[in-house]
Amino acid sequence: MLTIRYQWADGEANAKIFKVNEDEAYDFLTELNEGAPFSALISKEQTVVFPADKIYEIRIEKENVPEVSKSKREKAAKLDGGKTT
């Protein structure tokens, strides 16, 4: 998923979330990094063009990333807290 935060023509902030694959996100970022005044996000479902100078944040998140699972090991015994005898 790709989240793009940008500024509307009237100065209002806006954010859009797009479901894109890695190649589509890479192509969009490459176009931005090459200095294109307008960058097109092209996906299977749609094409959206953004004025590059109005984009102020881009976040990329991978989907279907497995969550961290709980350990199946027994918990470590509680330590004595550093007490000396």
ABEGO torsion letter per residue (X at the ends): XBBBBBBBAAGBBBBBBBBBBAAAAAAAAAAAAAGBABBBBBBAABBBBBBAAABABBBBBBBGBBBBBBBABBBBBBBAGGBBX
